[in-house]
Amino acid sequence: MREVAFIKQNKAKWIDFENAISESKIKNPDVLSSQYINVINDLAYAQTFYPKSYVVEYLNQISAKGFQKIQSTKQHGKNRIFLFWKTEVPLLAYEYRKFIYAAFFIFSFFTFIGVISATNNANFVRSILGDNYVNQTIENIEAGDPVAVYKSGSNWGSFIGITINNLRVGLLAFILGVFGGLGTIYILFKNCIMLGSFQYFFYEKGVLWESVRGIWIHGAMEIFAIVIEAAAGLILGASILFPATYSRYTSFKRGAKVGIKILISTFPFTFLAGFLEGFVTRYSNSMPNVLSVGIIIITLFVISYYYLIYPFYVNRSYIKNLQKNV
């Protein structure tokens, strides 16, 4: 059978299966199991006759989702929270990895613009950060403590205030994705320009290293989480602009559901970043370099591994499980 005919013959049941597994609750487990068996049979057929076709990747994806859905219904409620972070989010991160890569590209590009703008315009940093903030930072640098701004206020007060602000930025990055992703890009633009110009400012004053080993103790997870939240916003925007075979409303619901799950997955990292900023960053000047650099490397590795590396292992494991059932 030609590939086009194969797709045309089975497309409707694949879409029905996708719709079934996208629902919050399984209405009929027996029907879903039957659909799942049909899909993995089609996957086996496609792997045999169209091994290099996109349809194999597509069937792999919906089969993995179906397997995950069926398995999750067998778990007790207590385990679902654990499975959410252990398997569901990593599988979503794998499936939508191109949006994560796009968010990182946009982040890097806008941060570079911030650096270049600050390099070529002496007043740019002041226009972005404000005179009061810049003047205060200059005073701190002259006093020998470039990151003294992070030592103001109490530990708990700083932790709570910073965490709430970071959650607000993440929510905005996601919610504004409803405007075709443009709102999300604006949030990235605003924050990345600030980050790039801010870091160049420290470089210009000759205290880049001091700022890095202080700010990035909490910044590694904080900034990374914002980028992932922006990826969730881009997913939401793409679901509206590119509904594929779904109605625009159905596509939007699917995109919102996926985006919310990815957004929620960043909250533990945002809380940890707030904790580090409130309780650890303020002591960066008094701690040895090996400790501050160690914290930065560990936090960056943990969040990078979870969103960029671990999803490949989880997906590979699911594909192996699927193949056992074919």
Buried (B, 14 or more C-beta within 10 A) or exposed (E): EEEEEBBEEBEEEBBBBBEBBBEEEBEEEEEBEEBBEBBBBBBBBBBEEBEEBEBBEBBBBBBBBBBBBBEBEEEEEEEEEEBBEEBBBBBBBBBBBEBBEBBBEBBEBBBEBBBBBBBEEEEBBBEBBEEEBBEBBEEBBEEEBBBBBBBEBEEEEBBBBBBEEBBEBBBBBBBBBBBBBEBBBBBBBBBBBBBBBBBBBBBEBEBBEBBBBBBBBBBBBBBBBBBBBBBBBBBBBBBBEEBEEBEEEBBBBBBBBBBBBBBBBBBBBBBBBBBBBBBBBBBBBEBEEEBBBEBBEEBBEBBBEBBBEBBEEBBEBBBEBBBEEE
